[in-house]
């Protein structure tokens, strides 16, 4: 792919400590970028977490590789802004999906992600994340479907998933974090749990949601987890 890759890497090493460190930590990726192999670099980045001991470490390694690939492509003039935002937003979707799946399987090892969805709003919902964006998902669950241990209350099971998701995504480790996750756009965030049941959320938007809460869904979409559940919810609140 055309672009001034050598100059981009030189500028990154000289002026961007985060990128300079990433180039040193991922020499195989740096070699692909130096050769101008943008698509191969992105393919490599998407598998950078393979072989990690846990999902959190895998996602952090992928984040580093994605950030490096996209930033160097951007500096080289090979990636237009739309491509940059699409790649960063796509990684946000994938990381949320992996975190939801891992959080559910922590207590129910063979379970899928049915019954738990992350709705993307704002820049994330529109596929317009930038390098410093946080994400503001709303977590919705179906208590009749969400996998849980036999004696677990479905509501508490959903909160465990939400708390573990937050830890996997946002807790700083030696390898950094994946995304800063802000759940304050959820209904009645001052008093509500981190994950909201489908029916409770629907009732809120039907009866008491403020104008800004409804407006937040203009660019909303089902991003991760049980996408079919998310699309059903978005369709249900459309009249409101």
C-alpha positions, -999 to +999 in steps of 0.1 A: +000+000+000+014+034-010+026+057+018+058+070+033+064+042+057+100+048+065+093+084+074+063+074+095+083+049+115+112+074+120+087+101+133+071+076+156+104+065+171+115+102+175+083+118+188+059+092+201+072+072+231+041+049+231+046+040+194+084+037+198+079+013+226+054-007+206+078-010+177+105-024+200+081-048+217+066-062+184+096-065+160+077-088+136+050-062+132+075-034+128+091-053+100+058-056+081+051-019+086+086-010+074+079-029+042+046-011+037+025-042+041-004-025+057-030-053+054-006-080+065+003-058+095-034-055+104-039-093+100-009-099+123-022-074+148-056-091+150-038-123+161-013-106+184-030-120+215-029-156+204-011-178+229-017-154+259-024-169+292-058-152+296-082-130+277-072-098+294-036-102+283-046-113+248-067-082+244-040-058+256-015-073+232-040-070+203-047-034+214-010-025+212-006-041+178-038-025+164-028+009+177+007+006+162-005-006+128-032+020+125-011+049+138+019+041+115-005+037+085-021+070+094+013+088+097+024+072+064-007+086+047-019+052+037-050+051+059-076+078+056-094+090+087-124+068+079-102+037+079-085+047+111-119+051+129-133+018+114-103-002+126-104+012+161-141+008+164-139-028+151-114-036+177-137-022+204-165-045+192-142-075+191-127-068+226-162-063+241-173-096+225-143-115+239-147-100+273-184-109+275-177-144+264-149-148+289-169-133+318-198-157+312-175-188+308-158-180+341-188-194+359-204-215+332-174-229+312-193-242+281-218-213+278-222-189+249-230-152+251-268-156+247-288-133+269-261-105+273-254-077+249-233-045+248-250-017+229-226+008+214-235+045+216-219+078+205-187+076+185-184+039+191-220+033+178-212+054+147-179+036+141-159+068+147-136+060+176-103+079+177-070+070+194-080+084+228-117+075+228-133+057+257-164+036+251-198+041+266-217+008+262-251+000+278-252-036+290-286-054+286-294-089+297-323-113+294-327-131+327-345-160+310-316-167+287-283-157+303-263-187+313-257-191+350-251-217+377-282-234+389-284-215+422-273-181+408-299-153+407-300-141+371-296-105+381-266-111+402-251-133+375-255-104+350-237-081+375-208-106+378-205-106+340-205-068+339-179-064+367-156-089+350-161-072+317-150-039+333-120-056+348-109-072+316-113-041+296-102-012+319-081-025+348-045-013+342-019-041+342+018-042+332+005-044+296-018-014+299-056-015+294-079-022+265-104+006+266-116+029+293-153+018+298-178+043+310-212+029+319-229+061+331-251+063+300-272+035+313-307+042+327-307+059+361-270+053+364-268+068+399-288+039+414-291+012+387-269-019+385-242-021+358-262-044+336-299-037+331-325-063+324-343-061+290-377-054+306-364-028+331-345-009+304-375-010+281-398+004+309-374+032+316-372+044+280-410+040+276-419+060+307-392+081+322-361+085+299-349+121+295-345+136+260-307+132+260-311+095+269-333+089+239-310+110+217-280+088+227-295+060+206-295+080+174-262+062+166-268+032+188-262-004+176-258-038+190-220-043+191-210-074+211-224-104+228-260-115+219-264-091+189-298-105+181-310-095+216-295-061+212-313-056+178-345-067+194-341-041+221-333-013+197-363-021+177-385-022+208-374+013+219-376+029+185-412+043+190-400+061+221 
